[in-house]
Amino acid sequence: MQLIETNPDLENLCARLQDEPFVCVDLEFLRERTYFAQLCLIQIASPEVAAVIDPLAEGLNLVPFFALMHNPDITKVFHSGRQDIELIFQLSGEVPTPLFDSQIAASALGFGEAISYENLVKSMLDINLDKTSRLSDWSRRPLSADQLDYALGDVTYLCRIYPKLLAKLQQLGRTNWIEEELAALGAPALYQIAPDNVWQKMRHRSHNAKFLTLLRELAAWREKRAIAKNVPRQSFIKDDLLLNICTACPCTKDALTAVRGMRADLAKGKLGDEIIEVVQNFKALPKSAYVTIDDEDKNLNYDAALLEVLKMVLRICASKHNITPKLLASEDELKHFCAQGLTDEVRFMSGWRYEIFGALVQKICSRHTAIAYNPNNHSIELIDC
């Protein structure tokens, strides 16, 4: 194992990896106390080379590593790589390309929706990983030999797993089954920070345009403040309190102090000043700037009986082909089909999804296929009429 702590060693390592068809990558980072993740360790391996890069080493320049990540001739292999890819994007401005994610590939090969790396290694290599170093503080130095061995295992075993997954996908003709998911994982928009859109990820039950507009404004303010100070967004104001403020819509510090969950010292201080300013700016917005309520999904008038039938058929098809049901269709897609028929939201009515699921849906809807219970093997079957 190589521990890379100097620029010449990093340049030599990346030069050795430039001719490899693929490299497996994993990052160790901390983000509990900061908005942006702190990169603490980089593990990288090919079938011939394996190394741990210490990004915290004094004076280390990661430019050669990022150049390797953006080399279009080398496939970058991750396992459940979204957070790793996000960090590389934030530090380098680009998404690694081309990409392969072993967790996504495994979902098309019968390993379940989100198999862990530990379980995938056990299933494919019959190796039990030692996870005692899993919760290490990777920012502390020096790192022990056990920590480095554990970290390197996240890529050395992946080097053995990736060719097996790829061969199985090719053997079964399923390489195109995961193309959409890999393309979505590699889309830069997925990793771009958009404070004005953060509110859409918050859980609430309101469909009131005024409430949602203030939520948009307050969530954007909180996000920008968290970015500027590099602190977690909920470290100074949690989601529940933000929602309570939206309900109360306080215009004064006294009113803000009365909001459930609001500490008086915060309401009376600089934080309170900023919140009141956001509320006042919101009140000055014209109605045309309010959030537009999309009632399409809320009032989607779908056939509930048909939905239950299609959910059953989906499970049968997924089981038959040994893949996770969500790879074929989401519940939202099923609802849109049951309400509106063929629309842009329904992926399973084209391509490979149509061949194994969409065609059956059409037959069921046209009464050419029936669902029956087989008492001999205690199973649900689809029978042509």
Protein Blocks (a to p, Z undefined) as FASTA:
>chain_A
ZZdfbfklmmmmmmmmmmpcbdcddddddfklbmbdcdfbdcdddfkbccdddfkbghia
fklmmmmmmmmkbccddehkllmmmmmmmmnopacdddddfklmmmmnonajbdcfklmm
mmmnopacdfklmmpcfkbccddfklmmmmmmmmmmmmmmmmmmmmmmmmnopmmmmmmm
mmmmmpmklmpccfklmmmmpccfbfcfklmmmmmmmmmmmmmmmmmnopafklmocfkl
mmmmmmnopabfklmmmpghiafklmmmmmlmmmmmmmmmmmmpcfklpccddfklmmoc
cdfklmmmmmmmmmmmmmmnopafklmocfklmmmmmmnopafklmklgcjllmmmmmmm
mmmmnopaccdddfklopacdddZZ
